[in-house]
């Protein structure tokens, strides 16, 4: 999926997946050293591997912080939520090996194999390991219809799994009852047209998918910028004290505030560029991360252009 031999032409062709964003580290020399967030442990670490660490957020809740600068086995963040009657794994990760490892870790930590796998959106770094995710305990896979259909359209799609996906309502929240605990899967839009967040109320934890990034500049490849900004603000307005971003260290409310500032800064840069008659490429070349974000990872300067270009397209066609 993220082939070390990826060429610039191949990158453009495959960039619909956020995996291409992370895969750039082995192709282009733009990574600004090791990301500071790779060492930022918010909660006790219960498992560590070259590709990430699992932090115990609360009783029965664990979050995986992937460290793709070290290894690309998992690529994205995710997590485990356990209750009396079920064990949910959030995401299928970037490879079968990564998803299988996460399923095995869930079994080790909980004492039972996963019963559900929930996909936050269709990008390959979150779904590429579906076969591995199903290798332990054959959990039910939950996804929106749009996410299922987008995966089905990819090369070597796991159709045997997709044919049995439990389709989530794309308008109303879906409850996953684990007996003594419920998860609420909330349909949202912004990073893609078919995002979901997975939310726990006690304690208040949100698995954000790629609506939220922390320490890494977000990929706007399929984004609707205004909806993304709105969705993140709605998440922040809730009661959550812990946010599991799609990429980067676990976040608190203050980190989400900083991320919102970044989204606003990109919008302002796009508006200035439009007023000055600049192209997205020209504006992207000028753009600099806001103060205090020097440690944020940028794998390719083209992502500034892409983000600003997405805003410009929306300004022209609201």
NORBELWO-V857582 format. One record per backbone hydrogen bond with DSSP energy under -1.0 kcal/mol. NH is the residue of the N-H (numbers start at 1). CO is the residue of the C=O. Records with the same first field share a line. If there is no record, write none. Layout:
BEGIN
NH: CO, CO
END
This chain:
BEGIN
6: 3
11: 7
12: 8
13: 9
14: 10
17: 14
20: 17
22: 18
23: 19
25: 22
26: 23
27: 24
28: 24
33: 31
38: 35
39: 36
40: 37
41: 39
46: 54
47: 54
49: 52
52: 49
53: 65
54: 47
55: 63
56: 44
57: 61
58: 61
61: 58
62: 80
63: 55
64: 78
65: 53
67: 51
70: 67
71: 67
76: 74
77: 246
78: 64
79: 90
80: 62
81: 88
82: 60
83: 86
85: 178
88: 81
89: 116
90: 79
91: 118
92: 126
94: 74
99: 95
100: 96
101: 97
102: 98
103: 99
104: 100
105: 101
106: 102
107: 103
108: 104
109: 105
110: 106
111: 107
115: 87
116: 87
117: 140
118: 89
119: 142
126: 123
128: 124
129: 93
130: 127
133: 129
134: 130
135: 132
140: 115
142: 117
143: 166
148: 144
149: 145
150: 146
151: 147
152: 148
153: 149
154: 151
157: 154
159: 157
161: 158
162: 158
163: 159
164: 161
165: 162
166: 141
168: 143
174: 185
176: 183
178: 181
180: 178
183: 176
184: 199
185: 174
186: 197
188: 195
190: 192
195: 188
196: 120
197: 186
198: 207
199: 184
200: 205
205: 200, 203
206: 242
207: 198
208: 244
211: 208
214: 247
217: 297
223: 220
224: 190
228: 224
229: 225
230: 226
231: 227
232: 228
233: 229
234: 230
235: 231
236: 232
237: 233
238: 235
241: 204
242: 204
243: 251
244: 206
246: 209, 212
251: 243
256: 252
257: 253
258: 254
259: 255
260: 256
261: 257
262: 258
263: 259
264: 260
265: 261
266: 262
267: 263
268: 264
269: 265
270: 266
271: 267
272: 268
273: 269
274: 270
275: 271
276: 272
278: 273
283: 279
284: 280
285: 281
286: 282
287: 283
293: 290
296: 293
297: 215
303: 300
304: 301
305: 301
306: 302
307: 303
308: 304
309: 305
310: 306
311: 307
312: 308
313: 309
314: 310
315: 311
316: 312
317: 313
END
